[in-house]
Amino acid sequence: MTSTPADARDRNLTWHQNRLSADARRAALGHGGAVVWLTGLSGSGKSTIAMALEHRLVSAGRVAYVLDGDNVRHGLNGDLGFGDADRAENIRRIGHVAALFADAGVICIAAFISPFAADRDAVRGRVPPGRFFEVHVATALDVCEGRDPKGLYRRARAGEIARFTGIDSPYEPPSAPEAVIDTQGRALSECVDELEALLTEGGVFDR
């Protein structure tokens, strides 16, 4: 079978605009769609905060869903490795999925190391203005390494894992995130309170 060049395929594609407006979805669901993007080092607390925020929101009758880095690599992104190009592709795909969730009126909570600023900025560009909330889970490296819930830092220090973020691969912290959370010495409920307030102040749902 002869493959079709990418540019030719693009000419055959048409974007079909959904008949439901964002306002109509908001009226039906009781809130707007949004992307809460948690970025930070491994072990910083991203997944824990994401799951707790999802539970808080759903318990209050809101539609929310977590996209977690490890979970996505079990399926959608199972073909990707951990080199810079694959990490960028990982975030590109997830960015599109997160934007679709937000367009559907869902509060999508994404928990990814997402070490490169350009990749996170590209995701922001796919979401309507005011509906992307970048949250830097800024737990210090020594604290993350002390937790080491998966034993990844130990393996990276032993040379068993190459290009590990924070050890021998860079992490570029956000320059202007909507929120910065350091989990050290803070209760999980406090972190979730802060993010719920962020969404309220951002107009995702009413007070």
N, C-alpha and C positions, 0 to 999 in steps of 0.2 A: 504494500500500500504506500502510495506517495504521500509524504507529509506536506502540509500547507505551511508556507512561510509565515512567521509570526505577524508580519505587517498585513498580510492578506487576511489572516484570521481576524485581526483587529477590525478590518473594514467590514467584516461580516457580523460584527457584534453591535447590538443596540441596547442601551440602558433603558429598561422599562420602569418608568416612574410609578411608585406605589400610589394608589388612589387615596390612601389614608394619610392625612396630614399629621404632623407632630402634635398639633393641638388636639386632634381627634383621639390620638393614642393617649395623650395625657388625660383627657376627659374620661376615657375608658378605664385607665389604670390608676388614676389618682396621683400620678407623678410623671415627670419627664424622663427620657432616656439619658444615660450618662456613662462615661467610662472613668472609673477610678483606677489609676495606674500606679501600683505599688512597685517601686524600684529600690534596690539595695543589695548588699552583699548576701551571699549564702549564709543562712543562720541569723539574719537580722530580725526575723519575725514577720516577714511579708505574708506567708501563707497563713500563719496563725491569726494575724490581724484580718486578713481577707475573709477567712471562714467565719470569724466572729462577727464581722460587719454584715456578711450575708445573712447570718442567723438573726441578727438584730433587725435587719430590714424586713426579711420575710416574716418574722414573728409579728411585725407591725403591719402586715398586709401589703407590703411592697414587693414588686417583682425584681429580684436580684439574682445574679448567678456569678460564680467564681470561675475564672479561667486561671488554672495554676500551671506553673512551668513544667513540673514533673508530669502532671496528668496529661498535658497536651503532647508531650514527647512519647507517651505510650501509644498515641494514635495518629492524629493529624500530622504531627511533625516527627514521626518515628523514623523517617528517612534522613534526618539531619544529624550532623555531628556537632562538634563544639569549636571548630575553627571560626575565625572572624566572619567569613562569608556565610557560614551556616548559621551562626548566631544572628546575623543581620536578617537572613531569610526567615528564621524562626520568629523574630519580632515583626517582620513585614506581614507574614501570614496571620499572626495573632492580632495585629493591628486591624486588619481587614475584618476579621471575625468580630472583634470588639466593637468596631464601628457599626457592623450590621446589628449586633445586639442593641446598641444604643438607638439605632434608627427604629428598631422594633419597640422602643419604649422601655427596655430593660435597663436596670442599673448594673452594668457589667463591671466586675471587680477583677482586675488583672494583676496577678502576682508573679512578676518575672524579674530576674536580676537585671536584664536589659542594660548592659554596661555602657552602651555607646549613646551619647546624647543625640547624634544625628538620627538614629533609629527611633528613639522616643519622640523626637520632634516630628518625624514623618507620620507617626501614629496620630499625634495631636492634629496634624493637618488634615486627617481624614474624618475628624469628628467636628460637628458644628461648633462655632465659637461659644465658649461658656459651658460646654458640656464635657470637657476633658479636664480631669483633676489629677495632676501629677503629684504623687506623694513620695517623698524621699524618706524611706525607712533608714535613718542615718545612724544606726547602731555601729559603734566603733569596731574596727577589724579585730582588735584583741578580744573584745567581748564575743563577737561572732565565732572566732576561732576557739574561744574557751567553751562555748556551747557545743559546737561541732556535732549537731544531732545525727548527721549521716556519716561522720568519720571522714568527710571529704578533705578537710584541711590537713588532717594527719596524713592522708594518702598523698596530697599535693606536696607537703613538706618532704615526704619520703621519695618524691620523684615518680610516684605511680600515676599521677594525673598531671598532664601537661596543660599549659595555658589555662590555669585556674584563676578565675577573677579574684583580685585582691592579693594574689601571691606572685604569679609571673605573667598575669594578663591584667591590663588596666581596667579600672572602674571610673567612669566619668560622671561625677555627681551632677544632679540638675543645677542649673544656674538660677532658675526662677520658678521653683515648684510652687504649687498651690498650698502645700503643707510639708513640714519637716517633722518627723517623729523619731525620737530616740527612745527605744524600748527599755533601755537600762534603768532599773529602779522605778518603772512605771507599771501600774496595773493594766492588764489587757483592756478592761472596761473603760479606762481613761482614754486609751488610744482610739477605741471605737467611738466614744463620745465625741472626740475631736473630729473624726471623719464624718460622723452624722451631722455635726454642726456645720461642717464645711459644705455638705450637700444642701443643707437647709439655707445657709447664707448664699449659696450659689444658685438658688432658685429651682433646684431639681424637684423639691416638694415643699409644701407649705409647713410652716412652723406648727 
